[in-house]
Amino acid sequence: MANLRDIQKRIKSIKNTQQITKAMKMVAAAKLRRAQDAITEARPYADKMSQVIKSLALRTKSNMHPLLEVRPPKNVAIIVLTSDRGLCGSFNSAILKQTEEFIRVNKDKYEKVSIVALSKRANDYFKKRGFNILAHHEGILNDTSYQSATIVSEELKRLFLEKELDEVHVAYTQFKSAISSNVVLNQLLPLSSENHDDEIKEGVIEYIFEPSATEILSDLLNRHIVTQIQRAMLDSVASEHGARMTAMDAATNNATDMIKKYTLIYNRARQAAITTELVEIVSGAEALKG
């Protein structure tokens, strides 16, 4: 009977775990809805901002803004967005491995690579592997507001303008759906005016700017950097909740399968124990008759 008690304890333990994973799935689903609405609303603005900036950059080449200055990439920073907590499947490992692979491929191109970790997992991972941590903002993804993105943006802009950094990249997980996302690694500074082939082929359309295009570009560039960082934060948070919801759903289903398996084992063991007892009783009765 001790074996039966062990199986009962195992079943009870799995049921308790299943309740936790089911609750975590529901919490992640609720947070995902809000995060999905936020990135859906922010993405068109961020995309259009990037388009406008690149279009303006084509018109102001003669008066290049300092944030557009391209120089040999000796010192590079990568903003890495993961989660502060685990239990979200391969969400963290995918972005960390992709970032590390990017660094490995470009190791001959860059003299020094620094990490700006916007989460605990990214900071722990790269710090353990000996990378230079330029900044660590644990918990910042709990507040994906424009103000939070500005905190990150201002420090990076200062380092870029003072030529302590030559390039700034951002690595994050782009949200597509609750079950689909992909790792993205984009260059944030200096801003590239590439991917405007259509405009170049057709000829740059002339607009009347008030004030000048250079002044407008200067103002929009600052907004653009903050907007792209905030967009990465919103994408990352939505992807994290989607990954956690999917992972907890899979864990809940696995727990159901395990409960069925151990219940079957328990019933078989219980039936065997009952059969053994019956055989002993019958054998004892037969012995008394003799």
C-alpha positions in Angstrom: 0.0 0.0 0.0 3.0 2.3 0.4 3.4 2.3 -3.3 -0.2 3.4 -3.7 0.3 6.3 -1.3 3.3 7.4 -3.3 1.3 7.5 -6.5 -1.5 9.4 -4.8 1.0 12.0 -3.6 2.4 12.3 -7.1 -1.0 12.8 -8.6 -1.9 15.4 -6.0 1.4 17.2 -6.6 0.8 17.3 -10.4 -2.8 18.6 -9.8 -1.4 21.4 -7.6 1.1 22.3 -10.3 -1.6 22.2 -13.0 -3.6 24.8 -11.0 -0.6 27.1 -10.9 0.2 26.8 -14.6 -3.5 27.2 -15.5 -3.7 30.4 -13.4 -0.5 31.7 -15.0 -1.9 31.1 -18.4 -5.0 33.1 -17.6 -2.9 36.0 -16.2 -0.6 36.0 -19.3 -3.7 35.9 -21.6 -5.1 39.0 -19.8 -1.8 40.9 -20.0 -1.3 39.8 -23.6 -4.6 41.4 -24.7 -3.5 44.8 -23.2 0.0 44.5 -24.6 -1.2 43.4 -28.0 -3.5 46.5 -28.2 -0.6 48.7 -27.2 1.8 47.5 -29.9 -1.0 47.4 -32.5 -1.6 51.1 -31.9 2.1 52.1 -31.7 3.4 50.2 -34.7 1.9 52.3 -37.5 3.2 55.5 -35.9 6.7 54.1 -35.4 6.8 52.8 -39.0 5.6 56.1 -40.5 8.1 58.0 -38.3 10.9 55.9 -39.6 9.7 56.5 -43.2 9.5 60.3 -42.7 12.9 60.5 -41.1 14.6 58.6 -43.9 12.8 60.7 -46.5 14.0 63.9 -44.7 17.5 62.6 -44.5 17.6 62.3 -48.3 16.8 66.0 -48.5 19.3 67.2 -46.0 22.5 65.4 -47.0 24.4 68.7 -47.4 23.6 69.5 -43.7 24.1 66.1 -42.1 22.7 65.9 -38.6 25.2 64.5 -36.0 22.9 61.6 -35.2 23.2 60.6 -38.9 27.0 60.6 -38.9 28.4 57.4 -40.2 31.9 56.5 -38.9 34.0 53.3 -38.5 32.2 51.2 -36.0 34.8 50.7 -33.3 32.6 50.9 -30.2 29.2 49.4 -30.5 26.3 49.0 -28.1 23.4 46.6 -28.4 20.2 47.1 -26.5 18.9 43.7 -25.5 15.3 43.2 -24.5 14.4 39.9 -22.8 12.2 39.3 -19.7 13.0 39.7 -16.0 11.3 36.3 -15.3 11.3 32.9 -16.8 8.6 30.3 -17.5 8.1 31.7 -21.0 9.4 28.9 -23.2 12.3 29.7 -25.6 11.5 33.5 -25.5 14.7 34.5 -23.7 17.1 31.9 -25.1 16.1 32.8 -28.7 16.9 36.5 -28.3 20.1 35.9 -26.3 21.5 33.3 -28.8 20.6 35.6 -31.8 22.4 38.5 -30.2 25.5 36.4 -29.3 25.6 35.1 -32.9 25.5 38.7 -34.2 28.4 39.6 -32.0 30.3 36.5 -33.1 29.8 37.1 -36.8 30.9 40.8 -36.5 33.8 40.3 -34.0 36.3 41.3 -36.6 34.3 44.4 -37.6 33.9 45.8 -34.1 36.6 46.6 -31.6 34.4 46.7 -28.5 30.8 45.6 -28.0 28.8 46.7 -25.0 25.4 45.5 -23.8 22.5 47.7 -22.7 20.4 45.2 -20.8 16.7 46.2 -20.4 16.0 43.1 -18.3 17.4 40.9 -15.6 17.9 37.8 -17.9 19.9 39.7 -20.4 22.1 41.3 -17.8 22.8 38.0 -16.0 23.5 36.1 -19.3 26.0 38.6 -20.8 27.6 39.5 -17.5 28.3 35.8 -16.8 30.0 35.5 -20.2 32.3 38.5 -19.6 30.6 41.1 -21.8 30.8 44.7 -21.0 27.5 45.9 -19.5 27.1 49.5 -20.4 23.8 49.9 -18.6 21.2 47.7 -16.8 17.6 48.8 -16.5 15.9 46.0 -14.6 12.1 46.3 -14.3 11.9 49.1 -17.0 9.6 46.9 -19.1 7.0 47.1 -16.4 6.5 50.6 -17.6 6.6 50.8 -21.4 5.8 54.5 -21.5 7.4 57.2 -23.7 9.1 58.5 -20.5 10.8 55.1 -19.8 12.0 54.9 -23.4 13.4 58.4 -23.1 15.6 57.4 -20.1 17.3 54.8 -22.3 17.4 57.1 -25.4 19.0 60.1 -23.7 22.0 58.2 -22.4 22.7 56.5 -25.7 22.3 59.7 -27.7 24.8 61.4 -25.4 27.4 58.6 -25.8 26.9 58.6 -29.6 27.2 62.4 -29.9 30.3 62.4 -27.7 31.7 59.7 -30.0 32.0 57.1 -27.2 29.7 54.9 -29.3 29.8 54.6 -33.1 26.8 52.4 -33.6 23.8 51.4 -31.5 21.7 48.4 -32.3 18.5 47.1 -30.7 17.7 43.4 -30.3 14.2 42.4 -29.4 11.4 39.9 -30.2 8.8 41.3 -32.7 5.3 40.3 -31.9 3.1 38.7 -34.6 0.6 36.7 -32.7 0.1 34.8 -29.4 1.9 31.8 -30.9 4.2 33.5 -33.4 7.1 36.0 -33.0 10.6 36.5 -34.4 13.9 38.0 -33.2 14.8 41.3 -34.8 18.1 43.1 -34.6 18.0 46.6 -36.1 20.5 49.5 -36.2 19.2 52.4 -34.2 22.1 54.8 -34.6 23.3 56.2 -36.9 20.1 56.2 -38.8 20.4 54.6 -42.2 18.7 56.2 -45.2 18.6 52.9 -47.1 15.5 51.2 -48.4 14.3 54.3 -50.1 15.1 53.0 -53.6 11.7 54.0 -55.0 12.1 57.6 -54.0 15.6 57.7 -55.3 14.5 56.2 -58.6 11.5 58.5 -59.1 13.5 61.5 -57.9 13.2 63.2 -54.5 9.8 65.0 -54.4 10.3 68.6 -53.3 8.3 69.9 -50.4 8.0 73.3 -48.7 9.2 73.0 -45.1 8.4 75.5 -42.4 10.7 75.8 -40.6 13.6 74.3 -42.7 13.9 70.6 -43.4 17.1 70.5 -41.3 15.3 71.9 -38.2 12.4 69.5 -38.6 14.8 66.6 -39.1 16.7 67.5 -35.9 13.5 67.6 -33.9 12.1 64.4 -35.4 15.3 62.5 -35.0 15.1 62.8 -31.2 11.5 61.7 -31.2 12.3 58.9 -33.6 14.9 57.3 -31.4 12.6 57.3 -28.4 9.8 56.0 -30.5 11.8 53.0 -31.9 13.0 52.1 -28.4 9.4 52.2 -27.1 8.2 50.2 -30.0 10.9 47.5 -29.2 9.7 47.5 -25.6 6.1 47.1 -26.5 6.9 44.3 -29.0 9.0 42.5 -26.4 6.4 42.7 -23.7 3.6 41.4 -26.0 5.9 38.6 -27.2 6.8 37.7 -23.7 3.2 37.4 -22.6 2.3 35.4 -25.7 5.3 33.0 -25.1 4.4 32.6 -21.4 0.7 31.9 -22.2 1.7 29.3 -24.8 4.3 27.7 -22.4 1.8 27.5 -19.5 -0.9 26.1 -21.8 1.5 23.4 -22.9 2.5 22.7 -19.2 -1.2 22.5 -18.2 -1.9 20.0 -21.0 1.2 18.0 -20.1 0.0 17.9 -16.5 -3.4 16.5 -17.7 -1.6 13.7 -19.6 0.6 12.9 -16.6 -2.5 12.8 -14.3 -4.2 10.3 -16.7 -1.0 8.2 -16.8 -0.5 8.1 -13.0 -4.2 7.5 -12.4 -4.0 4.5 -14.7 -0.9 3.3 -12.9 -2.7 3.8 -9.5 -5.8 1.9 -10.6 -3.7 -1.0 -11.9 -1.7 -1.1 -8.7 -4.9 -0.9 -6.6 -6.5 -3.7 -8.6 -3.4 -5.8 -8.2 -3.4 -5.2 -4.4 -7.1 -6.1 -4.2 -6.5 -9.2 -6.3 -3.6 -10.2 -4.0 -5.8 -9.8 -0.9 -8.6 -11.8 -2.4 -6.2 -14.6 -3.4 -4.8 -14.6 0.2 -8.3 -14.7 1.7 -9.4 -17.6 -0.6 -6.2 -19.4 0.1 -6.7 -19.0 3.8 -10.3 -20.2 3.6 -9.2 -23.3 1.6 -6.5 -24.0 4.2 -9.1 -23.9 7.0 -11.3 -26.3 5.1 -8.5 -28.8 4.9 
